[in-house]
Amino acid sequence: MSRESEINFKIKLDENQVPESIEWKAEGSEKDKLNLSKAINLAIWDEEENNTLRIDLWTKGMMVDEMKKFAAQNIITMADSFERSTGEKAIAEEIREFGKKIAVKMGVLK
């Protein structure tokens, strides 16, 4: 049986088109309410172009140390998704180790 679900984002911009706030809501999630965030990093596979499309937004309130942690965590969790989808454990571990290595270099992981 087929089912649909929506994820909605609301981005409030200042007069210079810089994000001031990012709100999101996922239909059917445990948090079936509006959630606040300081950044979003969304990758979409374009089947026609055989290429990745990206949406990267962050608010004025996102501090540099938060962005460093966000970037490192994205790399580490991308390894988890990669492993689940491909079964390539060795490559996933290399991606994880890279994420951890740069997190340590940036001072967001000890």
C-alpha positions in Angstrom: 0.0 0.0 0.0 1.4 3.4 -1.1 1.5 6.3 1.3 2.6 10.0 1.1 4.3 12.2 3.6 5.4 15.8 3.5 8.4 17.7 5.0 7.9 21.4 5.0 10.4 24.1 5.5 9.7 27.8 6.2 12.6 30.2 5.7 12.3 33.7 7.0 14.6 36.1 5.2 15.8 39.6 6.1 15.8 42.5 3.6 19.1 41.2 2.1 17.6 37.7 1.5 19.7 36.3 4.4 17.9 33.6 6.5 16.8 34.8 9.9 15.1 31.6 10.9 14.5 28.1 9.6 11.4 26.2 10.7 10.4 22.7 9.6 7.7 20.2 10.1 7.7 16.5 9.1 4.3 14.9 8.7 3.8 11.9 10.9 7.0 12.4 12.9 7.1 12.1 16.7 7.6 15.9 16.7 4.5 16.7 14.7 5.1 20.4 15.4 7.0 23.3 14.0 10.8 22.8 14.8 13.4 25.6 14.8 16.8 25.1 13.3 19.8 27.3 12.5 21.0 25.4 9.4 19.8 23.0 6.7 21.9 20.9 4.4 19.7 19.1 1.9 21.1 16.9 -0.9 18.7 15.7 -3.7 19.6 13.2 -6.4 18.5 14.6 -9.8 17.7 11.4 -11.8 17.5 13.3 -15.2 20.8 15.1 -14.7 22.5 12.2 -12.9 23.8 14.7 -10.4 23.3 16.0 -6.9 21.4 19.2 -6.2 22.0 20.9 -2.9 20.3 23.4 -0.7 22.6 24.9 2.0 21.2 27.5 4.3 22.2 28.9 7.7 20.8 31.7 9.8 22.6 34.8 11.0 22.5 33.2 14.5 24.5 30.2 13.5 27.9 30.5 15.2 31.1 29.4 13.5 31.7 26.6 16.1 28.2 25.3 15.5 28.8 25.3 11.8 32.0 23.3 12.3 30.2 20.8 14.4 27.3 20.7 11.9 29.7 20.0 9.0 31.6 17.3 10.8 28.4 15.6 11.9 27.1 15.7 8.4 30.1 13.9 7.1 29.9 11.2 9.9 26.2 10.6 9.4 26.6 10.5 5.6 28.8 7.5 6.2 26.0 5.8 8.1 23.5 6.5 5.2 26.1 5.3 2.7 26.7 2.1 4.6 23.0 1.3 4.9 22.3 2.0 1.3 25.4 0.2 -0.3 26.6 -2.3 2.3 30.1 -0.8 1.8 31.3 -1.0 5.4 35.0 -0.3 4.7 34.4 2.8 2.7 31.8 4.0 5.2 34.4 3.6 8.0 36.9 5.7 6.0 34.3 8.5 5.6 33.5 8.3 9.3 37.2 8.5 10.2 37.7 11.5 7.9 34.7 13.2 9.6 36.2 12.5 13.0 39.7 13.6 12.0 38.5 17.0 10.8 36.2 17.4 13.8 39.3 17.0 16.0 41.3 19.4 13.9 38.5 22.0 14.2 38.3 21.5 17.9 34.7 20.2 17.9 35.6 16.6 18.9 38.2 15.4 21.4 
